[in-house]
């Protein structure tokens, strides 16, 4: 398994991964990553010193990914589009991705925010294991208005 920064040729595989996971959790609807116009442009979007996206690649196939991107609130980043195919969950891959993401985030931000869905129970447990704490409402109005759980972590 290789963990590395996103490359341009990864774009279609990342989009397929995310759409597959969203379907699995009945989140294939407007108001979340499903309708994100940049879903197939990860390499292009995650260029810059304060944002990055990493992928886990197994035998040439992108099997998991996660990113850090800025929010319109100073000092706060967002853990973005963290997904893994079901057969790759619980194997430590997401932990490796999260460790990379948070190490990077600590260099540029004071807090890390995330939005998710209540039915993504395993993911929520995973985030809480890292110290993310639940919020009662989103930090700001985003295009992900369908998300119903919000978390923050002081870095």
OpenMM code with the backbone's topology and positions (N, CA, C; nanometers):
from openmm import Vec3, app, unit

residues = "UNK UNK UNK UNK UNK UNK UNK UNK UNK UNK UNK UNK UNK UNK UNK UNK UNK UNK UNK UNK UNK UNK UNK UNK UNK UNK UNK UNK UNK UNK UNK UNK UNK UNK UNK UNK UNK UNK UNK UNK UNK UNK UNK UNK UNK UNK UNK UNK UNK UNK UNK UNK UNK UNK UNK UNK UNK UNK UNK UNK UNK UNK UNK UNK UNK UNK UNK UNK UNK UNK UNK UNK UNK UNK UNK UNK UNK UNK UNK UNK UNK UNK UNK UNK UNK UNK UNK UNK UNK UNK UNK UNK UNK UNK UNK UNK UNK UNK UNK UNK UNK UNK UNK UNK UNK UNK UNK UNK UNK UNK UNK UNK UNK UNK UNK UNK UNK UNK UNK UNK UNK UNK UNK UNK UNK UNK UNK UNK UNK UNK UNK UNK UNK UNK UNK UNK UNK UNK UNK UNK UNK UNK UNK UNK UNK UNK UNK UNK UNK UNK UNK UNK UNK UNK UNK".split()
positions = [
    Vec3(0.0856, -0.1184, 0.0000),
    Vec3(0.0000, 0.0000, 0.0000),
    Vec3(0.0892, 0.1234, 0.0000),
    Vec3(0.0586, 0.2141, -0.0891),
    Vec3(0.1338, 0.3393, -0.0973),
    Vec3(0.0417, 0.4542, -0.0572),
    Vec3(0.0901, 0.5402, 0.0313),
    Vec3(0.0184, 0.6624, 0.0681),
    Vec3(0.0991, 0.7773, 0.0078),
    Vec3(0.0330, 0.8582, -0.0743),
    Vec3(0.1039, 0.9674, -0.1412),
    Vec3(0.0072, 1.0818, -0.1707),
    Vec3(0.0645, 1.1956, -0.2109),
    Vec3(-0.0184, 1.3084, -0.2523),
    Vec3(-0.0875, 1.2743, -0.3843),
    Vec3(-0.2024, 1.3340, -0.4035),
    Vec3(-0.2812, 1.3107, -0.5238),
    Vec3(-0.2028, 1.3501, -0.6490),
    Vec3(-0.2230, 1.2743, -0.7536),
    Vec3(-0.1666, 1.3045, -0.8846),
    Vec3(-0.2820, 1.3210, -0.9826),
    Vec3(-0.2550, 1.3884, -1.0930),
    Vec3(-0.3625, 1.4199, -1.1870),
    Vec3(-0.4358, 1.2950, -1.2367),
    Vec3(-0.3641, 1.1874, -1.2602),
    Vec3(-0.4287, 1.0657, -1.3117),
    Vec3(-0.5195, 0.9986, -1.2079),
    Vec3(-0.5129, 1.0430, -1.0821),
    Vec3(-0.5982, 0.9869, -0.9762),
    Vec3(-0.7403, 1.0418, -0.9797),
    Vec3(-0.7607, 1.1551, -1.0437),
    Vec3(-0.8908, 1.2236, -1.0385),
    Vec3(-1.0109, 1.1328, -1.0645),
    Vec3(-1.0151, 1.0564, -1.1732),
    Vec3(-1.1347, 0.9733, -1.1972),
    Vec3(-1.1543, 0.8647, -1.0912),
    Vec3(-1.0451, 0.8089, -1.0405),
    Vec3(-1.0573, 0.7040, -0.9386),
    Vec3(-1.1073, 0.7597, -0.8056),
    Vec3(-1.0640, 0.8807, -0.7707),
    Vec3(-1.1113, 0.9420, -0.6459),
    Vec3(-1.2605, 0.9722, -0.6569),
    Vec3(-1.3008, 1.0257, -0.7695),
    Vec3(-1.4433, 1.0547, -0.7884),
    Vec3(-1.5255, 0.9264, -0.7776),
    Vec3(-1.4795, 0.8181, -0.8399),
    Vec3(-1.5517, 0.6902, -0.8341),
    Vec3(-1.5582, 0.6379, -0.6905),
    Vec3(-1.4494, 0.6495, -0.6156),
    Vec3(-1.4454, 0.6076, -0.4750),
    Vec3(-1.5496, 0.6842, -0.3940),
    Vec3(-1.5490, 0.8141, -0.4059),
    Vec3(-1.6398, 0.8973, -0.3265),
    Vec3(-1.7852, 0.8702, -0.3640),
    Vec3(-1.8139, 0.8610, -0.4914),
    Vec3(-1.9525, 0.8339, -0.5327),
    Vec3(-1.9990, 0.6969, -0.4829),
    Vec3(-1.9111, 0.5990, -0.4848),
    Vec3(-1.9446, 0.4656, -0.4345),
    Vec3(-1.9785, 0.4701, -0.2859),
    Vec3(-1.8955, 0.5399, -0.2088),
    Vec3(-1.9190, 0.5491, -0.0639),
    Vec3(-2.0459, 0.6289, -0.0331),
    Vec3(-2.0705, 0.7348, -0.1070),
    Vec3(-2.1915, 0.8133, -0.0841),
    Vec3(-2.3169, 0.7312, -0.1135),
    Vec3(-2.3131, 0.6506, -0.2183),
    Vec3(-2.4269, 0.5617, -0.2473),
    Vec3(-2.4477, 0.4626, -0.1329),
    Vec3(-2.3376, 0.4092, -0.0818),
    Vec3(-2.3440, 0.3114, 0.0282),
    Vec3(-2.4189, 0.3681, 0.1485),
    Vec3(-2.4034, 0.4984, 0.1734),
    Vec3(-2.4648, 0.5620, 0.2902),
    Vec3(-2.5867, 0.6471, 0.2540),
    Vec3(-2.6443, 0.6230, 0.1374),
    Vec3(-2.7621, 0.6978, 0.0911),
    Vec3(-2.7388, 0.8483, 0.0927),
    Vec3(-2.6175, 0.8877, 0.0603),
    Vec3(-2.5821, 1.0294, 0.0559),
    Vec3(-2.5551, 1.0743, -0.0877),
    Vec3(-2.6142, 1.0046, -0.1824),
    Vec3(-2.6005, 1.0405, -0.3233),
    Vec3(-2.7122, 1.1377, -0.3595),
    Vec3(-2.6957, 1.2607, -0.3060),
    Vec3(-2.7994, 1.3622, -0.3204),
    Vec3(-2.7360, 1.5010, -0.3176),
    Vec3(-2.8109, 1.6013, -0.3575),
    Vec3(-2.7597, 1.7390, -0.3494),
    Vec3(-2.7302, 1.7776, -0.2048),
    Vec3(-2.6427, 1.8753, -0.1883),
    Vec3(-2.6127, 1.9266, -0.0556),
    Vec3(-2.4985, 1.8563, 0.0135),
    Vec3(-2.4258, 1.7736, -0.0606),
    Vec3(-2.3077, 1.7070, -0.0040),
    Vec3(-2.2060, 1.6896, -0.1164),
    Vec3(-2.1030, 1.6117, -0.0918),
    Vec3(-1.9973, 1.5927, -0.1920),
    Vec3(-2.0526, 1.5424, -0.3257),
    Vec3(-2.1653, 1.4736, -0.3231),
    Vec3(-2.2239, 1.4179, -0.4451),
    Vec3(-2.2407, 1.5250, -0.5524),
    Vec3(-2.2817, 1.6441, -0.5133),
    Vec3(-2.3088, 1.7507, -0.6105),
    Vec3(-2.1945, 1.8513, -0.6228),
    Vec3(-2.0802, 1.8210, -0.5642),
    Vec3(-1.9640, 1.9095, -0.5700),
    Vec3(-1.9130, 1.9165, -0.7145),
    Vec3(-1.9108, 2.0344, -0.7755),
    Vec3(-1.8667, 2.0459, -0.9149),
    Vec3(-1.7178, 2.0136, -0.9340),
    Vec3(-1.6408, 2.0154, -0.8274),
    Vec3(-1.4969, 1.9878, -0.8357),
    Vec3(-1.4612, 1.8444, -0.7994),
    Vec3(-1.5595, 1.7573, -0.7900),
    Vec3(-1.5347, 1.6199, -0.7458),
    Vec3(-1.4344, 1.5464, -0.8333),
    Vec3(-1.4262, 1.5788, -0.9599),
    Vec3(-1.3315, 1.5128, -1.0491),
    Vec3(-1.2045, 1.5917, -1.0749),
    Vec3(-1.1764, 1.6901, -0.9897),
    Vec3(-1.0618, 1.7792, -1.0110),
    Vec3(-0.9731, 1.7911, -0.8868),
    Vec3(-0.9498, 1.6827, -0.8183),
    Vec3(-0.8757, 1.6874, -0.6930),
    Vec3(-0.7332, 1.7390, -0.7096),
    Vec3(-0.6632, 1.6899, -0.8094),
    Vec3(-0.5255, 1.7345, -0.8301),
    Vec3(-0.5215, 1.8859, -0.8471),
    Vec3(-0.6115, 1.9403, -0.9254),
    Vec3(-0.6124, 2.0837, -0.9524),
    Vec3(-0.6536, 2.1642, -0.8291),
    Vec3(-0.7512, 2.1162, -0.7557),
    Vec3(-0.8046, 2.1893, -0.6401),
    Vec3(-0.7055, 2.1927, -0.5234),
    Vec3(-0.6347, 2.0827, -0.5017),
    Vec3(-0.5483, 2.0719, -0.3832),
    Vec3(-0.4034, 2.1107, -0.4123),
    Vec3(-0.3851, 2.2202, -0.4834),
    Vec3(-0.2528, 2.2775, -0.5042),
    Vec3(-0.2428, 2.4019, -0.4180),
    Vec3(-0.1313, 2.4209, -0.3517),
    Vec3(-0.1134, 2.5378, -0.2658),
    Vec3(-0.0534, 2.4961, -0.1339),
    Vec3(0.0038, 2.5912, -0.0650),
    Vec3(0.0771, 2.5558, 0.0569),
    Vec3(-0.0126, 2.5192, 0.1748),
    Vec3(-0.1400, 2.5601, 0.1730),
    Vec3(-0.2267, 2.5346, 0.2888),
    Vec3(-0.3358, 2.4304, 0.2621),
    Vec3(-0.3208, 2.3528, 0.1534),
    Vec3(-0.4188, 2.2478, 0.1238),
    Vec3(-0.3500, 2.1331, 0.0519),
    Vec3(-0.3946, 2.0107, 0.0853),
    Vec3(-0.3368, 1.8902, 0.0244),
    Vec3(-0.4411, 1.7788, 0.0279),
    Vec3(-0.4242, 1.6847, -0.0643),
    Vec3(-0.5069, 1.5646, -0.0664),
    Vec3(-0.4148, 1.4450, -0.0841),
    Vec3(-0.4386, 1.3418, -0.0025),
    Vec3(-0.3576, 1.2202, -0.0070),
    Vec3(-0.4446, 1.1025, -0.0482),
    Vec3(-0.3831, 1.0073, -0.1146),
    Vec3(-0.4525, 0.8859, -0.1545),
    Vec3(-0.3743, 0.7641, -0.1073),
    Vec3(-0.4481, 0.6564, -0.0838),
    Vec3(-0.3891, 0.5247, -0.0588),
    Vec3(-0.4090, 0.4460, -0.1871),
    Vec3(-0.3008, 0.3903, -0.2377),
    Vec3(-0.3040, 0.3193, -0.3654),
    Vec3(-0.2602, 0.1752, -0.3424),
    Vec3(-0.3426, 0.0824, -0.3883),
    Vec3(-0.3139, -0.0601, -0.3776),
    Vec3(-0.3104, -0.1185, -0.5189),
    Vec3(-0.1944, -0.1650, -0.5592),
    Vec3(-0.1780, -0.2221, -0.6944),
    Vec3(-0.2318, -0.1295, -0.8031),
    Vec3(-0.1983, -0.0008, -0.7921),
    Vec3(-0.2383, 0.0959, -0.8942),
    Vec3(-0.3783, 0.1515, -0.8808),
    Vec3(-0.4547, 0.1057, -0.7827),
    Vec3(-0.5930, 0.1514, -0.7646),
    Vec3(-0.6046, 0.2393, -0.6406),
    Vec3(-0.6661, 0.3555, -0.6550),
    Vec3(-0.6934, 0.4429, -0.5405),
    Vec3(-0.8030, 0.3769, -0.4580),
    Vec3(-0.7730, 0.3463, -0.3311),
    Vec3(-0.8679, 0.2755, -0.2448),
    Vec3(-0.9163, 0.3594, -0.1269),
    Vec3(-0.8504, 0.4733, -0.1025),
    Vec3(-0.8888, 0.5617, 0.0074),
    Vec3(-0.8256, 0.6982, -0.0172),
    Vec3(-0.8801, 0.7992, 0.0483),
    Vec3(-0.8226, 0.9322, 0.0353),
    Vec3(-0.8762, 1.0265, 0.1402),
    Vec3(-0.8040, 1.1359, 0.1605),
    Vec3(-0.8517, 1.2422, 0.2486),
    Vec3(-0.7705, 1.3682, 0.2238),
    Vec3(-0.8332, 1.4823, 0.2526),
    Vec3(-0.7670, 1.6086, 0.2275),
    Vec3(-0.7861, 1.7086, 0.3391),
    Vec3(-0.7047, 1.8128, 0.3318),
    Vec3(-0.7144, 1.9284, 0.4207),
    Vec3(-0.7274, 2.0499, 0.3309),
    Vec3(-0.8269, 2.1321, 0.3603),
    Vec3(-0.8473, 2.2540, 0.2841),
    Vec3(-0.8868, 2.3684, 0.3755),
    Vec3(-0.8646, 2.4917, 0.3305),
    Vec3(-0.8973, 2.6085, 0.4127),
    Vec3(-1.0480, 2.6331, 0.4201),
    Vec3(-1.0881, 2.6955, 0.5276),
    Vec3(-1.2261, 2.7421, 0.5434),
    Vec3(-1.2260, 2.8943, 0.5369),
    Vec3(-1.3410, 2.9561, 0.5183),
    Vec3(-1.3462, 3.1021, 0.5180),
    Vec3(-1.3403, 3.1613, 0.6597),
    Vec3(-1.2875, 3.0841, 0.7532),
    Vec3(-1.2704, 3.1288, 0.8911),
    Vec3(-1.1217, 3.1171, 0.9231),
    Vec3(-1.0590, 3.2261, 0.9591),
    Vec3(-0.9143, 3.2260, 0.9805),
    Vec3(-0.8719, 3.1247, 1.0868),
    Vec3(-0.7655, 3.0513, 1.0558),
    Vec3(-0.7068, 2.9571, 1.1502),
    Vec3(-0.7752, 2.8212, 1.1546),
    Vec3(-0.8804, 2.8021, 1.0736),
    Vec3(-0.9536, 2.6750, 1.0769),
    Vec3(-0.9510, 2.6111, 0.9383),
    Vec3(-0.9133, 2.4839, 0.9360),
    Vec3(-0.9163, 2.4072, 0.8118),
    Vec3(-1.0300, 2.3059, 0.8204),
    Vec3(-1.0486, 2.2354, 0.7110),
    Vec3(-1.1507, 2.1311, 0.7082),
    Vec3(-1.0869, 2.0007, 0.6630),
    Vec3(-1.1202, 1.8929, 0.7337),
    Vec3(-1.0871, 1.7589, 0.6876),
    Vec3(-1.1882, 1.7291, 0.5777),
    Vec3(-1.1385, 1.7054, 0.4568),
    Vec3(-1.2284, 1.6976, 0.3421),
    Vec3(-1.2222, 1.5623, 0.2729),
    Vec3(-1.3375, 1.5165, 0.2374),
    Vec3(-1.3549, 1.3996, 0.1509),
    Vec3(-1.2675, 1.2816, 0.1914),
    Vec3(-1.2869, 1.2393, 0.3152),
    Vec3(-1.2167, 1.1211, 0.3664),
    Vec3(-1.3058, 1.0000, 0.3430),
    Vec3(-1.2612, 0.9126, 0.2527),
    Vec3(-1.3385, 0.7950, 0.2156),
    Vec3(-1.2447, 0.6779, 0.1909),
    Vec3(-1.2979, 0.5570, 0.2119),
    Vec3(-1.2249, 0.4336, 0.1806),
    Vec3(-1.3263, 0.3294, 0.1359),
    Vec3(-1.2859, 0.2469, 0.0397),
    Vec3(-1.3719, 0.1363, -0.0004),
    Vec3(-1.3913, 0.0429, 0.1191),
    Vec3(-1.5087, -0.0189, 0.1325),
    Vec3(-1.5389, -0.1036, 0.2492),
    Vec3(-1.4333, -0.2090, 0.2796),
    Vec3(-1.3796, -0.2735, 0.1785),
    Vec3(-1.2826, -0.3809, 0.2030),
    Vec3(-1.1480, -0.3287, 0.2540),
    Vec3(-1.1289, -0.1960, 0.2546),
    Vec3(-1.0037, -0.1374, 0.3029),
    Vec3(-1.0217, -0.0681, 0.4379),
    Vec3(-1.1399, -0.0721, 0.4921),
    Vec3(-1.1650, -0.0115, 0.6232),
    Vec3(-1.1186, -0.1053, 0.7341),
    Vec3(-1.0766, -0.0476, 0.8458),
    Vec3(-1.0346, -0.1272, 0.9606),
    Vec3(-0.8984, -0.1913, 0.9444),
    Vec3(-0.8207, -0.1452, 0.8485),
    Vec3(-0.6886, -0.2026, 0.8224),
    Vec3(-0.5757, -0.1036, 0.8515),
    Vec3(-0.6093, 0.0119, 0.9089),
    Vec3(-0.5081, 0.1111, 0.9437),
    Vec3(-0.4786, 0.2123, 0.8338),
    Vec3(-0.5417, 0.1980, 0.7191),
    Vec3(-0.5159, 0.2898, 0.6080),
    Vec3(-0.5699, 0.4291, 0.6391),
    Vec3(-0.6912, 0.4352, 0.6906),
    Vec3(-0.7501, 0.5649, 0.7253),
    Vec3(-0.6694, 0.6320, 0.8352),
    Vec3(-0.6155, 0.5531, 0.9267),
    Vec3(-0.5320, 0.6086, 1.0329),
    Vec3(-0.4063, 0.6731, 0.9727),
    Vec3(-0.3443, 0.6072, 0.8762),
    Vec3(-0.2266, 0.6648, 0.8111),
    Vec3(-0.2613, 0.7945, 0.7388),
    Vec3(-0.3752, 0.7953, 0.6707),
    Vec3(-0.4190, 0.9162, 0.6014),
    Vec3(-0.4485, 1.0285, 0.7009),
    Vec3(-0.5199, 0.9959, 0.8090),
    Vec3(-0.5542, 1.0966, 0.9090),
    Vec3(-0.4282, 1.1526, 0.9747),
    Vec3(-0.3330, 1.0656, 1.0062),
    Vec3(-0.2088, 1.1128, 1.0682),
    Vec3(-0.1370, 1.2118, 0.9771),
    Vec3(-0.1290, 1.1822, 0.8484),
    Vec3(-0.0660, 1.2737, 0.7511),
    Vec3(-0.1429, 1.4053, 0.7459),
    Vec3(-0.2744, 1.3945, 0.7382),
    Vec3(-0.3580, 1.5135, 0.7258),
    Vec3(-0.3449, 1.6042, 0.8478),
    Vec3(-0.3511, 1.5479, 0.9668),
    Vec3(-0.3442, 1.6302, 1.0877),
    Vec3(-0.2047, 1.6878, 1.1094),
    Vec3(-0.1016, 1.6144, 1.0743),
    Vec3(0.0348, 1.6662, 1.0837),
    Vec3(0.0492, 1.7881, 0.9920),
    Vec3(-0.0025, 1.7762, 0.8715),
    Vec3(-0.0011, 1.8880, 0.7778),
    Vec3(-0.0842, 2.0046, 0.8320),
    Vec3(-0.2038, 1.9755, 0.8803),
    Vec3(-0.2945, 2.0801, 0.9301),
    Vec3(-0.2311, 2.1592, 1.0443),
    Vec3(-0.1604, 2.0919, 1.1332),
    Vec3(-0.0975, 2.1586, 1.2489),
    Vec3(0.0038, 2.2634, 1.2054),
    Vec3(0.0601, 2.2485, 1.0878),
    Vec3(0.1594, 2.3453, 1.0380),
    Vec3(0.0944, 2.4738, 0.9873),
    Vec3(-0.0348, 2.4692, 0.9577),
    Vec3(-0.1010, 2.5824, 0.8930),
    Vec3(-0.2227, 2.6371, 0.9670),
    Vec3(-0.2766, 2.5603, 1.0612),
    Vec3(-0.4039, 2.5974, 1.1235),
    Vec3(-0.4014, 2.5694, 1.2739),
    Vec3(-0.5022, 2.6263, 1.3432),
    Vec3(-0.5175, 2.6011, 1.4875),
    Vec3(-0.6279, 2.4985, 1.5159),
    Vec3(-0.7244, 2.4878, 1.4247),
    Vec3(-0.8363, 2.3948, 1.4451),
    Vec3(-0.8694, 2.3261, 1.3127),
    Vec3(-0.9312, 2.2090, 1.3261),
    Vec3(-0.9749, 2.1329, 1.2096),
    Vec3(-1.1224, 2.0981, 1.2270),
    Vec3(-1.2010, 2.1248, 1.1266),
    Vec3(-1.3464, 2.1078, 1.1251),
    Vec3(-1.3816, 1.9969, 1.0266),
    Vec3(-1.4929, 1.9299, 1.0483),
    Vec3(-1.5428, 1.8349, 0.9490),
    Vec3(-1.6939, 1.8275, 0.9555),
    Vec3(-1.7527, 1.7906, 0.8420),
    Vec3(-1.8966, 1.7701, 0.8294),
    Vec3(-1.9197, 1.6284, 0.7800),
    Vec3(-2.0226, 1.5633, 0.8327),
    Vec3(-2.0513, 1.4259, 0.7929),
    Vec3(-2.1999, 1.3977, 0.8121),
    Vec3(-2.2344, 1.2698, 0.8051),
    Vec3(-2.3732, 1.2262, 0.8229),
    Vec3(-2.3840, 1.1357, 0.9452),
    Vec3(-2.4944, 1.1443, 1.0167),
    Vec3(-2.5161, 1.0642, 1.1376),
    Vec3(-2.5095, 0.9143, 1.1100),
    Vec3(-2.5476, 0.8711, 0.9898),
    Vec3(-2.5467, 0.7278, 0.9613),
    Vec3(-2.4063, 0.6733, 0.9305),
    Vec3(-2.3081, 0.7586, 0.9247),
    Vec3(-2.1688, 0.7148, 0.9062),
    Vec3(-2.1068, 0.6904, 1.0441),
    Vec3(-2.1642, 0.5964, 1.1155),
    Vec3(-2.1325, 0.5704, 1.2560),
    Vec3(-1.9855, 0.5336, 1.2753),
    Vec3(-1.9330, 0.4445, 1.1927),
    Vec3(-1.7922, 0.4049, 1.2071),
    Vec3(-1.7001, 0.5234, 1.1867),
    Vec3(-1.7303, 0.6064, 1.0902),
    Vec3(-1.6478, 0.7244, 1.0642),
    Vec3(-1.6523, 0.8190, 1.1840),
    Vec3(-1.7699, 0.8393, 1.2404),
    Vec3(-1.7831, 0.9283, 1.3559),
    Vec3(-1.7013, 0.8756, 1.4737),
    Vec3(-1.7072, 0.7454, 1.4982),
    Vec3(-1.6241, 0.6864, 1.6050),
    Vec3(-1.4759, 0.7104, 1.5787),
    Vec3(-1.4368, 0.6938, 1.4534),
    Vec3(-1.2983, 0.7163, 1.4132),
    Vec3(-1.2570, 0.8613, 1.4413),
    Vec3(-1.3410, 0.9567, 1.4025),
    Vec3(-1.3097, 1.0978, 1.4272),
    Vec3(-1.3003, 1.1266, 1.5769),
    Vec3(-1.3913, 1.0715, 1.6539),
    Vec3(-1.3906, 1.0942, 1.7981),
    Vec3(-1.2656, 1.0343, 1.8633),
    Vec3(-1.2189, 0.9232, 1.8104),
    Vec3(-1.0950, 0.8619, 1.8596),
    Vec3(-0.9777, 0.9593, 1.8456),
    Vec3(-0.9825, 1.0427, 1.7444),
    Vec3(-0.8778, 1.1429, 1.7222),
    Vec3(-0.8997, 1.2698, 1.8037),
    Vec3(-1.0079, 1.2772, 1.8772),
    Vec3(-1.0335, 1.3927, 1.9614),
    Vec3(-1.1283, 1.4951, 1.9033),
    Vec3(-1.1868, 1.4668, 1.7880),
    Vec3(-1.2876, 1.5580, 1.7342),
    Vec3(-1.4076, 1.5583, 1.8271),
    Vec3(-1.4599, 1.6754, 1.8555),
    Vec3(-1.5769, 1.6869, 1.9424),
    Vec3(-1.6948, 1.7405, 1.8612),
    Vec3(-1.8124, 1.6941, 1.8967),
    Vec3(-1.9342, 1.7293, 1.8238),
    Vec3(-1.9733, 1.8746, 1.8465),
    Vec3(-2.0258, 1.9340, 1.7408),
    Vec3(-2.0852, 2.0676, 1.7472),
    Vec3(-2.2360, 2.0516, 1.7290),
    Vec3(-2.3126, 2.1491, 1.7741),
    Vec3(-2.4579, 2.1411, 1.7605),
    Vec3(-2.5081, 2.1986, 1.6283),
    Vec3(-2.4191, 2.2692, 1.5580),
    Vec3(-2.4551, 2.3276, 1.4291),
    Vec3(-2.3271, 2.3480, 1.3484),
    Vec3(-2.3384, 2.3692, 1.2190),
    Vec3(-2.2181, 2.3923, 1.1384),
    Vec3(-2.1505, 2.5243, 1.1756),
    Vec3(-2.0209, 2.5336, 1.1505),
    Vec3(-1.9466, 2.6573, 1.1784),
    Vec3(-1.9859, 2.7695, 1.0839),
    Vec3(-2.0279, 2.7325, 0.9639),
    Vec3(-2.0638, 2.8317, 0.8628),
    Vec3(-2.1567, 2.7639, 0.7621),
    Vec3(-2.2199, 2.8427, 0.6793),
    Vec3(-2.3073, 2.7859, 0.5767),
    Vec3(-2.2222, 2.7429, 0.4587),
    Vec3(-2.2252, 2.6144, 0.4299),
    Vec3(-2.1467, 2.5621, 0.3177),
    Vec3(-2.2404, 2.5005, 0.2149),
    Vec3(-2.1822, 2.4584, 0.1049),
    Vec3(-2.2606, 2.3908, 0.0019),
    Vec3(-2.3011, 2.2504, 0.0464),
    Vec3(-2.2497, 2.2067, 0.1613),
    Vec3(-2.2835, 2.0746, 0.2157),
    Vec3(-2.3963, 2.0863, 0.3188),
    Vec3(-2.5031, 2.1489, 0.2793),
    Vec3(-2.6155, 2.1722, 0.3698),
    Vec3(-2.6867, 2.0430, 0.4106),
    Vec3(-2.6660, 1.9325, 0.3388),
    Vec3(-2.7323, 1.8061, 0.3733),
    Vec3(-2.6650, 1.7348, 0.4903),
    Vec3(-2.5402, 1.7708, 0.5201),
    Vec3(-2.4705, 1.7071, 0.6331),
    Vec3(-2.5435, 1.7395, 0.7625),
    Vec3(-2.5471, 1.6414, 0.8525),
    Vec3(-2.6213, 1.6616, 0.9772),
    Vec3(-2.5380, 1.6394, 1.1031),
    Vec3(-2.4086, 1.6233, 1.0882),
    Vec3(-2.3163, 1.6123, 1.2035),
    Vec3(-2.1920, 1.6956, 1.1726),
    Vec3(-2.1431, 1.7673, 1.2762),
    Vec3(-2.0305, 1.8581, 1.2604),
    Vec3(-1.9365, 1.8387, 1.3784),
    Vec3(-1.8082, 1.8441, 1.3501),
    Vec3(-1.7063, 1.8194, 1.4532),
    Vec3(-1.5908, 1.9181, 1.4397),
    Vec3(-1.5216, 1.9397, 1.5518),
    Vec3(-1.4052, 2.0291, 1.5538),
    Vec3(-1.2962, 1.9649, 1.6391),
    Vec3(-1.1721, 1.9960, 1.6040),
    Vec3(-1.0550, 1.9463, 1.6769),
    Vec3(-0.9577, 2.0615, 1.6924),
    Vec3(-0.9124, 2.0870, 1.8132),
    Vec3(-0.8046, 2.1834, 1.8348),
    Vec3(-0.6736, 2.1113, 1.8063),
    Vec3(-0.5953, 2.1703, 1.7178),
    Vec3(-0.4698, 2.1073, 1.6744),
    Vec3(-0.3549, 2.1386, 1.7696),
] * unit.nanometer
topology = app.Topology()
chain = topology.addChain("A")
for resn in residues:
    res = topology.addResidue(resn, chain)
    for name in ("N", "CA", "C"):
        topology.addAtom(name, app.Element.getBySymbol(name[0]), res)
